[in-house]
């Protein structure tokens, strides 16, 4: 990699062994079960901290952050997919 300041994801992707082991881990039933129950537990903790509209908004933001973190964690070993351009099939206006 010739990039002067690689991102953490780019540095992680430099190790084929790390990629393989991470993919195996996040696809395992044990990880899926642990992640699901940890999110349920965290959601319960947050709901117990909700006393008014402000704390409810804060809990929502915390939960969104946890979901975003878990998504990044699961996808850290996956290459970034560039969206493919859509082929626009124009109608023939010369008929």
Order of alpha helices (4+ residues) and beta strands (2+ residues): alpha-alpha-alpha-alpha
